């Protein structure tokens, strides 16, 4: 029986192979390998695609988050609010500037920062709020932004999984003072290696981020503050530009697959992700929830179907975050999702037969019990 992967980058590459070879050749012939014209062209294209004024290409989404906090002059003694249900890079960036992560639990339907819990986490030391647009779904941003405005706190989107997602007609990348994207290969818009970007409408933030990414050089060999080597490789800019032309179609395919999953799995005793009326998810991950998660995952494995866990241990329970003093039970929604989450195969090139087969295996698993 043919394997169904969780993500099939080979299938995506076959769509763009001829164009990719030409683009790679062009970069090799130009010898402009680091933050060259191809990277600049992608910055302009991605900013316009998001509906923003500025894009700063970087070497990872983690670097984007780090520089976003730097641009706000956040440092030791400061607090930054985010969620415990995210990839740990969100917290790393806060630690990197010497600040303290403060967690707020997620909404059980959106699986993003719960606005009803936000205000109680704010203190005089709170210097930023980072909602995570998890699994391709944007948080309920209006109440988050309203609370943040009332307290004078900037909001940074962690949009690493939300390329093209919308909230009330606005795309991810335009809802806070800055937004941070990852172009890790498995993302909806993925590089041929590592990559990231900071997107903003604020020219001053963009200018500072551009200096910081290249050793804080305003002028070559003159350094006014501590800087970093966070530049985007030109080959990544070229490949991202190529893929960006396909991204709307790829995201639409993912949405069709998600809708079909929801139809096929509706009669099972599992929690399915929700299509929300105010938002369009880009379905970076299609995540079901079940208290029989490990059993279901084994059934899929036995049927040669890959699955994933995004994410099994929330950040407040990670050893690396132990000094924050959180304990099990502090964030029950995140903890439940961690124990029950199961990511099913999701990529644009997924076929109807593959979706049907995943559904059949899950139905068989419940029929056998």
Residue, then its C-alpha position, 0 to 999 in steps of 0.5 A: x500500500x502506498x505511503x501517505x506522507x504528512x507533507x509531500x514536498x516532492x510533489x510540490x517540487x515537481x510542479x515548480x522544478x523547471x522554474x526552480x532550476x532556472x532561478x537557481x542558475x540565475x543566482x549562481x551566475x550572478x554570484x549575489x548569494x547573500x541578501x542580493x537582488x533576488x532577496x530584495x525582489x521577494x521582500x517587495x513581492x511579499x509585502x505587497x501580497x500581505x498588504x503591508x508596506x515593508x518586508x525585511x527578509x531574514x534567515x528564519x522566523x525565529x530571527x524575525x521574532x527576535x528582531x521584532x522585540x529588539x525594534x521595540x527595545x524590549x529587554x531584561x525586566x520586561x514581560x511579553x505575553x504569548x501562549x503556551x501552545x506554540x512551537x518553542x521559537x516564540x518563547x526563545x525570542x523573548x528569552x533572547x532579549x532577556x525578557x520573561x514570557x508570560x503565558x495566556x491559555x488558548x480558546x478551545x475553538x480557534x486554538x489561539x490566544x483567548x482574549x477573555x483571559x488576556x487582560x488579567x495577565x497584563x502588568x506594568x512590566x508587559x511590553x508586548x503581546x504576541x498572539x500565535x496564528x496557530x495551524x494557519x488560523x488567525x486569533x480573534x484579533x479585534x478584542x486583543x488589539x482593543x485591550x492592547x491599545x487601552x494599555x498602550x502595548x504593541x502587538x506582534x503577530x507570530x504568523x509563522x504558520x499563517x501565510x495568506x490567512x485572513x481575519x475580517x478581510x485582512x491578511x496575516x501580517x497587517x494586524x499588529x505593529x509587526x508580523x513574523x513569518x517563517x519560511x521553513x520548508x514545511x510551511x505553506x510558503x517554504x524555502x529550500x532551506x531556512x528563511x523568515x521575514x518581518x513584515x510591518x507598515x512602520x518604516x522605522x522598525x523596518x529600517x532598524x531590522x535591516x540594520x540589525x540583520x546585517x551586523x547592525x551596519x547602517x554604513x558598511x563596517x560601522x556598527x552602532x549597536x549589537x547586531x546579528x547575521x540574520x540575512x536571507x540567502x538570495x537563493x531562498x528569496x528567488x525560490x520564495x518568489x517562485x512559490x509565492x505565485x502559486x500560494x493562493x492556489x495551494x492554500x485554496x487546495x488545502x481548504x478544500x481538503x480540510x472541508x472534505x476531512x470535516x465532512x468525512x469525519x463528522x460522525x466520529x467521536x473526535x473534535x474537528x477543527x472549525x471553519x470560522x465565519x470571520x476568518x479564512x484559515x490556510x490550514x497549515x496543519x489539519x488537527x483533530x483531537x481525541x482522547x484515543x490519540x495514540x491508538x489512532x496514530x498507531x492505526x494510521x501508522x499501520x496503514x502506512x499513513x503518516x501523522x504528526x503531533x503539533x504540539x504534545x507538550x505546551x511550553x509551560x511544561x517544557x524543562x527549558x521553561x521550568x524557571x517560569x514557575x508554571x505547573x500542570x493545570x495552569x493552562x488546561x485548554x493547551x494541556x488538553x490539546x497537547x494530549x489529544x492533538x493529531x495532525x492528519x496529512x495536509x498539503x496542496x497536492x493531497x488527492x481525494x483518494x488519499x483523504x478518503x483513505x485516511x478517513x476509512x482508517x479512522x472509521x475502522x479504528x473506532x469500529x474495532x473498539 
